[in-house]
Amino acid sequence: MADAKTKFESVRKWVVEHKLRTVGCLWLSGITGSIAYNWSRPNMKTSVKIIHARLHAQALTLGALAGAAIVEYYDNKMSKARQ
C-alpha cells in the first residue's frame, strides 16, 4: 500500500510540475490514436476523418485540463493542510 501511495505521489508531483507538457502529450496521443482509428474506416471522406480526430483530441484535452485542475486543487488543499 505504501508503494502505491509513493508511486501516486511521484506521478502527482510530475504532473504538477509539467502541466502543459502533460496536456500536450495527451492531446498529441489522442489525435494520433483517433486518426489511426478513423483511417481504418474506409467509407469516410478524409476531411471527415480529420474533423473527427480533432474533435476526439479536443474532448481528451478538456478531460486532461479537468484532471490537471483536480490535481492542482488537491495539491493546494494538501499544502494548506500541512501548514
MOCORPE-V557341 format. One record per residue. N is the residue number from 1. PSI is psi as a letter, one per 20 degrees, with the letter a starting at -180 (* if undefined). OMEGA is omega in radians with two decimals (* if undefined). BURIAL is 1 if it has 16 or more other ideal C-beta (glycine too) atoms within 10 Angstrom, else 0. Layout:
n=[N:N]
psi=[PSI:PSI]
omega=[OMEGA:OMEGA]
burial=[BURIAL:BURIAL]
This chain:
n=[1:2:3:4:5:6:7:8:9:10:11:12:13:14:15:16:17:18:19:20:21:22:23:24:25:26:27:28:29:30:31:32:33:34:35:36:37:38:39:40:41:42:43:44:45:46:47:48:49:50:51:52:53:54:55:56:57:58:59:60:61:62:63:64:65:66:67:68:69:70:71:72:73:74:75:76:77:78:79:80:81:82:83]
psi=[g:h:h:g:g:g:g:g:h:h:g:g:g:g:g:h:h:l:g:h:g:g:g:g:h:g:g:g:h:g:h:g:h:g:g:g:g:h:i:i:n:i:j:q:q:g:h:h:g:g:g:g:g:g:g:g:h:g:g:h:g:g:g:h:h:g:g:h:h:g:g:g:g:g:g:g:g:h:h:h:h:h:*]
omega=[3.14:3.12:3.12:3.12:3.11:3.12:3.10:-3.14:3.13:3.08:3.14:3.14:3.13:3.14:3.12:-3.11:-3.06:-3.08:-3.08:3.10:3.13:-3.14:3.12:3.11:3.09:3.12:-3.13:3.12:3.10:-3.13:3.10:3.12:3.14:3.09:3.12:3.12:-3.09:3.12:3.10:3.13:-2.97:-3.04:3.12:3.04:3.13:-3.14:3.12:3.09:-3.13:3.12:3.12:3.11:3.13:3.12:3.09:-3.14:3.10:3.12:3.11:3.12:3.09:3.07:3.13:3.10:3.08:3.09:3.11:3.09:3.10:3.11:3.13:3.10:3.14:-3.14:3.11:-3.13:-3.13:-3.14:3.08:3.14:-3.14:-3.08:*]
burial=[0:0:0:0:0:0:0:0:0:0:0:0:0:0:1:0:0:0:1:0:0:1:1:0:0:1:1:0:0:1:1:0:0:1:1:0:0:1:0:0:0:0:0:0:0:0:0:0:1:0:0:1:1:0:0:1:1:0:0:1:1:0:0:1:0:0:0:1:0:0:1:0:0:0:0:0:0:0:0:0:0:0:0]
